[in-house]
């Protein structure tokens, strides 16, 4: 299974939706709370090529994007390939 990292804040509805989809699919992920950690937020922005909103989602160090992009990849049938490392 792929390594999944998701940068979040505890008050983010989009973060909740993204985590719910991953959980429903049985995917383990590392959640990184950037709300009170400036260093981790700076790390997220750098890795996401300037993306400042949460969530920011990475699968095997590949930037997927946010919640909308995660769901788009699911609806397009691509997410399982990302998660299995086939794509």
C-alpha positions as CSV (number, residue, x, y, z in Angstrom):
1,X,0.0,0.0,0.0
2,X,1.2,3.5,-0.8
3,X,2.4,6.0,1.8
4,X,-0.4,8.6,2.3
5,X,0.2,11.9,4.0
6,X,-2.5,14.5,4.6
7,X,-1.9,18.0,6.0
8,X,-4.9,19.2,8.0
9,X,-6.4,21.4,10.6
10,X,-8.9,20.1,13.2
11,X,-11.6,22.7,12.1
12,X,-11.6,21.9,8.4
13,X,-14.7,20.3,6.9
14,X,-12.8,19.4,3.7
15,X,-10.1,17.7,5.7
16,X,-12.8,15.6,7.4
17,X,-14.3,14.6,4.0
18,X,-10.9,13.6,2.6
19,X,-10.0,11.6,5.7
20,X,-13.5,9.9,5.6
21,X,-13.0,8.8,2.0
22,X,-9.5,7.4,2.7
23,X,-10.8,5.6,5.8
24,X,-13.8,4.2,3.9
25,X,-11.3,2.8,1.4
26,X,-9.3,1.2,4.2
27,X,-6.3,3.4,3.7
28,X,-3.9,4.2,6.5
29,X,-2.6,7.7,6.4
30,X,-0.3,10.1,8.4
31,X,-2.2,13.2,9.4
32,X,-0.1,16.3,9.9
33,X,-1.9,19.1,11.8
34,X,-0.6,22.4,10.6
35,X,-2.9,24.6,12.7
36,X,-0.4,25.5,15.4
37,X,2.9,24.3,13.8
38,X,4.4,27.0,11.6
39,X,7.3,24.7,10.6
40,X,5.0,22.0,9.3
41,X,2.8,24.5,7.6
42,X,5.8,25.9,5.8
43,X,6.8,22.3,4.8
44,X,3.3,21.8,3.4
45,X,3.4,25.0,1.4
46,X,6.8,24.1,-0.1
47,X,5.7,20.5,-0.9
48,X,2.4,21.7,-2.4
49,X,4.2,24.2,-4.7
50,X,2.6,27.1,-2.9
51,X,-0.6,25.5,-1.8
52,X,-1.8,27.2,1.4
53,X,-5.2,25.6,2.0
54,X,-5.9,22.4,3.7
55,X,-6.1,19.5,3.1
56,X,-3.0,19.0,1.0
57,X,-2.7,15.3,0.2
58,X,0.4,13.3,-0.9
59,X,0.5,9.7,-2.1
60,X,4.0,8.2,-2.3
61,X,5.3,11.8,-2.3
62,X,3.1,12.7,-5.3
63,X,1.0,15.8,-4.7
64,X,-2.6,14.9,-5.3
65,X,-4.0,18.3,-4.2
66,X,-6.9,19.0,-1.9
67,X,-10.2,17.4,-1.1
68,X,-11.7,18.2,-4.5
69,X,-8.8,16.6,-6.4
70,X,-8.9,13.5,-4.2
71,X,-12.6,13.0,-5.0
72,X,-12.0,13.8,-8.7
73,X,-9.4,11.0,-8.8
74,X,-11.8,8.7,-7.1
75,X,-14.6,9.5,-9.5
76,X,-12.3,9.1,-12.5
77,X,-11.2,5.7,-11.2
78,X,-7.6,6.8,-10.7
79,X,-7.4,6.8,-6.9
80,X,-7.0,3.0,-6.5
81,X,-4.1,3.1,-8.9
82,X,-2.4,5.8,-7.0
83,X,-2.9,3.9,-3.8
84,X,-1.6,0.6,-5.2
85,X,1.4,2.3,-6.8
86,X,0.3,1.3,-10.3
87,X,0.1,4.9,-11.5
